[in-house]
């Protein structure tokens, strides 16, 4: 039986993209594939969500993009984290940790 795949919660997509790019530049497909792989296929990022998010994050100055040859020899837009993006990643990770602690407290039996 295959595992159901969930679309990424809208509020977490930016965090997941920034975290993925912390390890180095990737093109859009590479970002989506990495998130799916690391989440053990529990999370799936659809193109219709990924590219608008990448555009928003780039406009915010958290990532930069440049055209390069992909591993398949095709031109692809590669995204990399900026210093501002790293700062944003750290802030979003802290917010995420606080949120998950709060949810855990609600779920924990009294």
Backbone as a printed PyTorch tensor [residue, N CA C, xyz], in Angstrom:
tensor([[[  0.8470,  -1.1830,   0.0000],
         [  0.0000,   0.0000,   0.0000],
         [  0.8860,   1.2370,   0.0000]],

        [[  0.6400,   2.1680,  -0.9200],
         [  1.4820,   3.3570,  -0.9910],
         [  1.0110,   4.3990,   0.0150]],

        [[  1.9760,   5.2210,   0.4410],
         [  1.6680,   6.2650,   1.4030],
         [  0.9890,   7.4210,   0.6880]],

        [[ -0.0230,   8.0240,   1.3050],
         [ -0.6210,   9.2010,   0.6910],
         [  0.3540,  10.3660,   0.7600]],

        [[  0.3820,  11.1650,  -0.2880],
         [  1.2540,  12.3270,  -0.3050],
         [  0.4270,  13.5530,   0.0250]],

        [[  0.9760,  14.4050,   0.8700],
         [  0.2820,  15.6150,   1.2710],
         [  0.9240,  16.8080,   0.6040]],

        [[  0.0930,  17.7320,   0.1520],
         [  0.6300,  18.9960,  -0.3120],
         [  1.1740,  19.7230,   0.9050]],

        [[  2.2480,  20.4650,   0.7110],
         [  2.8910,  21.1760,   1.7990],
         [  1.9620,  22.2870,   2.2900]],

        [[  1.8570,  22.4130,   3.5960],
         [  1.0840,  23.5090,   4.1630],
         [  1.6380,  24.8310,   3.6470]],

        [[  0.7590,  25.7210,   3.2430],
         [  1.1740,  26.9660,   2.6140],
         [  2.1720,  27.7590,   3.4580]],

        [[  1.9450,  27.8420,   4.7470],
         [  2.8210,  28.6250,   5.6050],
         [  4.2080,  28.0440,   5.7940]],

        [[  4.3900,  26.7720,   5.4570],
         [  5.6870,  26.1360,   5.6930],
         [  6.5400,  26.0370,   4.4350]],

        [[  5.9850,  26.3170,   3.2800],
         [  6.7290,  26.1250,   2.0280],
         [  7.9850,  26.9890,   1.9740]],

        [[  7.8770,  28.2430,   2.3650],
         [  9.0520,  29.1140,   2.3660],
         [ 10.1530,  28.5720,   3.2530]],

        [[  9.7770,  28.1160,   4.4320],
         [ 10.7440,  27.5320,   5.3610],
         [ 11.4210,  26.3120,   4.7490]],

        [[ 10.6470,  25.4360,   4.1290],
         [ 11.2150,  24.2250,   3.5230],
         [ 12.1540,  24.5560,   2.3660]],

        [[ 11.8080,  25.5500,   1.5770],
         [ 12.6750,  25.9680,   0.4690],
         [ 13.9780,  26.5340,   1.0100]],

        [[ 13.8770,  27.4470,   1.9690],
         [ 15.0930,  28.0420,   2.5350],
         [ 15.9810,  26.9760,   3.1690]],

        [[ 15.3830,  26.0350,   3.8900],
         [ 16.1600,  24.9720,   4.5330],
         [ 16.8500,  24.1020,   3.4910]],

        [[ 16.1520,  23.8060,   2.4040],
         [ 16.7360,  22.9990,   1.3300],
         [ 17.9320,  23.7120,   0.7160]],

        [[ 17.8150,  25.0220,   0.5140],
         [ 18.8960,  25.7850,  -0.1210],
         [ 20.0620,  26.0700,   0.8260]],

        [[ 19.8690,  25.8070,   2.1080],
         [ 20.9670,  25.9670,   3.0660],
         [ 22.1350,  25.0460,   2.6960]],

        [[ 21.8330,  23.9340,   2.0600],
         [ 22.8600,  22.9590,   1.6720],
         [ 23.5130,  23.2630,   0.3380]],

        [[ 23.0900,  24.3310,  -0.3390],
         [ 23.6890,  24.6990,  -1.6110],
         [ 22.6330,  24.9430,  -2.6750]],

        [[ 23.0460,  25.5230,  -3.8000],
         [ 22.1030,  25.8740,  -4.8680],
         [ 21.4010,  24.6480,  -5.4630]],

        [[ 20.1390,  24.8710,  -5.8440],
         [ 19.3510,  23.8240,  -6.5010],
         [ 18.3910,  24.4880,  -7.4760]],

        [[ 18.0100,  23.7480,  -8.5050],
         [ 16.9590,  24.2180,  -9.4060],
         [ 15.6110,  23.7990,  -8.8200]],

        [[ 14.5380,  24.3080,  -9.3990],
         [ 13.2010,  24.0680,  -8.8570],
         [ 12.8710,  22.6070,  -8.6710]],

        [[ 13.1090,  21.8090,  -9.7030],
         [ 12.8090,  20.3770,  -9.5940],
         [ 13.6410,  19.7470,  -8.4740]],

        [[ 14.9000,  20.1650,  -8.3420],
         [ 15.7720,  19.6390,  -7.2890],
         [ 15.2700,  19.9790,  -5.8990]],

        [[ 14.7140,  21.1830,  -5.7460],
         [ 14.1550,  21.5930,  -4.4590],
         [ 12.9670,  20.6970,  -4.1050]],

        [[ 12.0480,  20.5530,  -5.0580],
         [ 10.8540,  19.7370,  -4.8260],
         [ 11.2310,  18.2850,  -4.5380]],

        [[ 12.1710,  17.7490,  -5.3030],
         [ 12.5930,  16.3550,  -5.1150],
         [ 13.2540,  16.1620,  -3.7500]],

        [[ 14.0540,  17.1450,  -3.3260],
         [ 14.7340,  17.0490,  -2.0330],
         [ 13.7200,  17.0290,  -0.8850]],

        [[ 12.7290,  17.9180,  -0.9500],
         [ 11.7080,  17.9640,   0.0980],
         [ 10.9600,  16.6350,   0.1580]],

        [[ 10.6200,  16.0980,  -0.9980],
         [  9.9050,  14.8140,  -1.0310],
         [ 10.7760,  13.6860,  -0.4780]],

        [[ 12.0460,  13.6610,  -0.8630],
         [ 12.9600,  12.6150,  -0.4090],
         [ 13.1830,  12.6860,   1.1010]],

        [[ 13.5230,  13.8680,   1.6000],
         [ 13.8360,  14.0240,   3.0210],
         [ 12.6110,  13.7350,   3.8950]],

        [[ 11.4150,  14.0810,   3.3850],
         [ 10.1900,  13.8380,   4.1580],
         [  9.6890,  12.4030,   4.0110]],

        [[ 10.4870,  11.5620,   3.3660],
         [ 10.1180,  10.1650,   3.1000],
         [  8.7880,  10.1020,   2.3490]],

        [[  8.6730,  10.9880,   1.3700],
         [  7.5310,  11.0740,   0.4540],
         [  6.2270,  11.4730,   1.1460]],

        [[  6.3200,  12.0480,   2.3350],
         [  5.1180,  12.5240,   3.0130],
         [  4.7010,  13.9040,   2.5180]],

        [[  5.6650,  14.6710,   2.0180],
         [  5.3910,  16.0100,   1.5150],
         [  5.6850,  16.0740,   0.0220]],

        [[  4.7870,  16.7200,  -0.7020],
         [  4.9730,  16.9050,  -2.1460],
         [  4.7430,  18.3750,  -2.4400]],

        [[  5.6450,  18.9720,  -3.2010],
         [  5.5120,  20.3660,  -3.5930],
         [  5.1700,  20.3970,  -5.0790]],

        [[  3.9850,  20.8660,  -5.3860],
         [  3.5310,  20.9580,  -6.7730],
         [  4.1290,  22.2030,  -7.4300]],

        [[  4.3410,  22.1350,  -8.7460],
         [  4.8960,  23.2660,  -9.4870],
         [  4.0800,  24.5370,  -9.2810]],

        [[  2.7670,  24.3850,  -9.2240],
         [  1.8900,  25.5350,  -9.0660],
         [  2.0570,  26.2610,  -7.7450]],

        [[  2.6360,  25.5870,  -6.7690],
         [  2.9440,  26.2080,  -5.4760],
         [  4.4110,  26.6170,  -5.4020]],

        [[  5.2820,  25.7780,  -5.9510],
         [  6.7250,  25.9990,  -5.8290],
         [  7.1840,  27.2790,  -6.5090]],

        [[  6.8540,  27.4480,  -7.7840],
         [  7.4160,  28.5760,  -8.5240],
         [  6.8940,  29.9290,  -8.0560]],

        [[  5.6190,  30.0740,  -7.7000],
         [  5.2020,  31.3410,  -7.1010],
         [  5.9210,  31.6180,  -5.7670]],

        [[  6.1450,  30.5640,  -4.9710],
         [  6.8650,  30.7300,  -3.7060],
         [  8.3100,  31.1470,  -3.9590]],

        [[  8.9550,  30.5160,  -4.9180],
         [ 10.3300,  30.9010,  -5.2590],
         [ 10.3860,  32.3560,  -5.7060]],

        [[  9.4130,  32.7790,  -6.4980],
         [  9.3690,  34.1670,  -6.9580],
         [  9.2100,  35.1260,  -5.7720]],

        [[  8.2880,  34.8180,  -4.8530],
         [  8.0740,  35.6650,  -3.6730],
         [  9.3410,  35.7520,  -2.8240]],

        [[  9.9800,  34.6120,  -2.6300],
         [ 11.1840,  34.5700,  -1.7990],
         [ 12.3260,  35.3330,  -2.4740]],

        [[ 12.4150,  35.2160,  -3.7890],
         [ 13.4430,  35.9610,  -4.5250],
         [ 13.1770,  37.4610,  -4.4310]],

        [[ 11.9240,  37.8670,  -4.5710],
         [ 11.5670,  39.2830,  -4.4620],
         [ 11.8910,  39.8380,  -3.0730]],

        [[ 11.7800,  39.0000,  -2.0640],
         [ 12.1040,  39.4130,  -0.6940],
         [ 13.6130,  39.5250,  -0.4740]],

        [[ 14.4100,  39.0050,  -1.4120],
         [ 15.8580,  39.0720,  -1.2880],
         [ 16.4660,  37.9210,  -0.5040]],

        [[ 15.6820,  36.8790,  -0.2480],
         [ 16.1800,  35.7580,   0.5480],
         [ 16.9040,  34.7260,  -0.2920]],

        [[ 16.6580,  34.7300,  -1.5860],
         [ 17.3750,  33.8460,  -2.5190],
         [ 17.7400,  34.6420,  -3.7560]],

        [[ 18.7220,  34.1430,  -4.4960],
         [ 19.1020,  34.6990,  -5.7910],
         [ 19.0650,  33.5560,  -6.7950]],

        [[ 18.7850,  33.9070,  -8.0300],
         [ 18.7000,  32.8830,  -9.0710],
         [ 19.6590,  33.2090, -10.2040]],

        [[ 20.1810,  32.1590, -10.8190],
         [ 20.9860,  32.3270, -12.0320],
         [ 20.8190,  31.0890, -12.9020]],

        [[ 20.9140,  31.3230, -14.2070],
         [ 20.7780,  30.2350, -15.1710],
         [ 22.0950,  29.4870, -15.2790]],

        [[ 22.0260,  28.1540, -15.2020],
         [ 23.1950,  27.2760, -15.3370],
         [ 22.7510,  26.0080, -16.0430]],

        [[ 23.7300,  25.1980, -16.4200],
         [ 23.4160,  23.8960, -16.9880],
         [ 23.0910,  22.9120, -15.8660]],

        [[ 21.9990,  22.1870, -16.0370],
         [ 21.6280,  21.1730, -15.0530],
         [ 22.4590,  19.9140, -15.2870]],

        [[ 22.2610,  18.9450, -14.4140],
         [ 22.9650,  17.6650, -14.5490],
         [ 22.5790,  16.9390, -15.8380]],

        [[ 21.4610,  17.3320, -16.4500],
         [ 21.0300,  16.7410, -17.7270],
         [ 21.5130,  17.5440, -18.9260]],

        [[ 22.2970,  18.5950, -18.6690],
         [ 22.8320,  19.4110, -19.7540],
         [ 21.8540,  20.4430, -20.3030]],

        [[ 20.7870,  20.6960, -19.5660],
         [ 19.7980,  21.6990, -19.9800],
         [ 19.9480,  22.9510, -19.1340]],

        [[ 19.5600,  24.0830, -19.6970],
         [ 19.5580,  25.3230, -18.9310],
         [ 18.4650,  25.2500, -17.8570]],

        [[ 18.8140,  25.5980, -16.6450],
         [ 17.8570,  25.6020, -15.5390],
         [ 18.1990,  26.7730, -14.6250]],

        [[ 17.1800,  27.2980, -13.9850],
         [ 17.3790,  28.3830, -13.0370],
         [ 17.7330,  27.7710, -11.6890]],

        [[ 18.9250,  28.0860, -11.2090],
         [ 19.3920,  27.5930,  -9.9160],
         [ 19.2240,  28.6930,  -8.8790]],

        [[ 18.7200,  28.3090,  -7.7210],
         [ 18.4710,  29.2460,  -6.6350],
         [ 19.4760,  28.9960,  -5.5250]],

        [[ 19.9250,  30.0950,  -4.9170],
         [ 20.8330,  29.9730,  -3.7750],
         [ 20.3980,  30.9350,  -2.6840]],

        [[ 20.6990,  30.5620,  -1.4550],
         [ 20.3600,  31.3420,  -0.2760],
         [ 21.2620,  32.5690,  -0.1820]],

        [[ 20.7000,  33.7120,   0.1840],
         [ 21.4900,  34.9170,   0.4370],
         [ 21.7210,  35.0440,   1.9430]],

        [[ 22.5150,  36.0250,   2.3430],
         [ 22.7040,  36.2680,   3.7850],
         [ 21.3790,  36.6120,   4.4490]],

        [[ 20.5870,  37.4360,   3.7730],
         [ 19.2610,  37.7910,   4.3070],
         [ 18.3910,  36.5370,   4.4060]],

        [[ 18.5360,  35.6330,   3.4480],
         [ 17.7800,  34.3900,   3.4630],
         [ 18.1720,  33.5010,   4.6220]],

        [[ 19.4520,  33.4520,   4.9310],
         [ 19.9130,  32.6590,   6.0730],
         [ 19.3450,  33.2310,   7.3730]],

        [[ 19.3510,  34.5480,   7.4820],
         [ 18.7790,  35.2070,   8.6630],
         [ 17.2840,  34.8840,   8.7690]],

        [[ 16.5830,  34.9290,   7.6450],
         [ 15.1560,  34.6150,   7.6200],
         [ 14.9180,  33.1510,   7.9880]],

        [[ 15.7710,  32.2600,   7.4710],
         [ 15.6630,  30.8380,   7.7910],
         [ 15.7680,  30.6170,   9.2930]],

        [[ 16.7400,  31.2340,   9.9260],
         [ 16.9180,  31.0660,  11.3680],
         [ 15.6950,  31.5710,  12.1350]],

        [[ 15.1410,  32.6960,  11.7110],
         [ 13.9520,  33.2470,  12.3640],
         [ 12.7470,  32.3170,  12.1690]],

        [[ 12.5820,  31.8000,  10.9480],
         [ 11.4480,  30.9120,  10.6790],
         [ 11.5920,  29.5750,  11.4020]],

        [[ 12.8190,  29.0680,  11.5010],
         [ 13.0300,  27.8300,  12.2630],
         [ 12.6570,  28.0340,  13.7270]],

        [[ 13.0210,  29.1710,  14.2960],
         [ 12.6830,  29.4640,  15.6980],
         [ 11.1690,  29.5420,  15.8720]],

        [[ 10.4770,  30.2010,  14.9300],
         [  9.0050,  30.2860,  15.0100],
         [  8.3780,  28.8990,  14.8860]],

        [[  8.9260,  28.0840,  13.9820],
         [  8.3890,  26.7320,  13.7820],
         [  8.5540,  25.8980,  15.0520]],

        [[  9.7200,  25.9820,  15.6910],
         [  9.9600,  25.2350,  16.9310],
         [  8.9790,  25.6610,  18.0210]],

        [[  8.7290,  26.9520,  18.1220],
         [  7.7830,  27.4600,  19.1160],
         [  6.3730,  26.9490,  18.8240]],

        [[  5.9720,  26.9880,  17.5660],
         [  4.6450,  26.5090,  17.1720],
         [  4.4840,  25.0240,  17.4700]],

        [[  5.4800,  24.2220,  17.1020],
         [  5.3600,  22.7750,  17.3190],
         [  5.3560,  22.4250,  18.8070]],

        [[  6.0830,  23.2090,  19.6220],
         [  6.0160,  22.9860,  21.0840],
         [  4.6030,  23.2510,  21.5880]],

        [[  3.9840,  24.3100,  21.0760],
         [  2.6190,  24.6350,  21.4800],
         [  1.6280,  23.5590,  21.0670]],

        [[  1.7510,  23.0730,  19.8550],
         [  0.8520,  22.0040,  19.3790],
         [  1.0680,  20.7410,  20.1980]],

        [[  2.3110,  20.4090,  20.4820],
         [  2.6220,  19.2150,  21.2760],
         [  1.9760,  19.3090,  22.6610]],

        [[  1.9840,  20.4910,  23.2610],
         [  1.3800,  20.6600,  24.5780],
         [ -0.1180,  20.4360,  24.5340]],

        [[ -0.7550,  20.8840,  23.4470],
         [ -2.2020,  20.6870,  23.3140],
         [ -2.5120,  19.2140,  23.1120]],

        [[ -1.6950,  18.5040,  22.3580],
         [ -1.9350,  17.0990,  22.0680],
         [ -1.5910,  16.1690,  23.2330]],

        [[ -0.7160,  16.6050,  24.0950],
         [ -0.2700,  15.7930,  25.2360],
         [ -1.4140,  15.6770,  26.2590]],

        [[ -1.6780,  14.4670,  26.7210],
         [ -2.7240,  14.3300,  27.7380],
         [ -2.3470,  15.0290,  29.0280]],

        [[ -3.3480,  15.5940,  29.6930],
         [ -3.0960,  16.3300,  30.9480],
         [ -2.8500,  15.3940,  32.1110]]])
